[in-house]
Amino acid sequence: GISEESREVPVMEQLKHADKIVVGTREVVRGLKKGTIVRAYVANDCDTFIFQQVAQAAEDAGVALVRVQTMAELGEIVHAPVKTAAAGILAP
C-alpha cells in the first residue's frame, strides 16, 4: 500500500491552497456543526479536550479529520501568526 507520508502530502497541499479556510477551534467546531466545513485539521499536540471536541464534531458531521503533527506546523500551513490547534476547509 501507500505509505502514510505520501498520502498526507496532497491533504496538506489542499489546506495550503484552499480558497476559504477557518482557523481556530471555536470556528472549526461551529463550521462542522453548521455543515460548512468539508475537511477538518487538528494538531496532535493540542490540548486533549480541544482535540476531542474537534474529533467529535468532525465525526458527527461525517467530515474527514486530518491529524497534523504540531500546532506550529498547522499554523504555518494556514499562514497564521500563532500556533493553531485546528483549521478547516470551507465548502466552496
Secondary structure, 3 states (H helix, E strand, C coil): CCCHHHHHHHHHHHHHHCCCEEECHHHHHHHHHHCCEEEEEEECCCCHHHHHHHHHHHHHHCCEEEEECCHHHHHHHCCCCCCCCEEEEECC
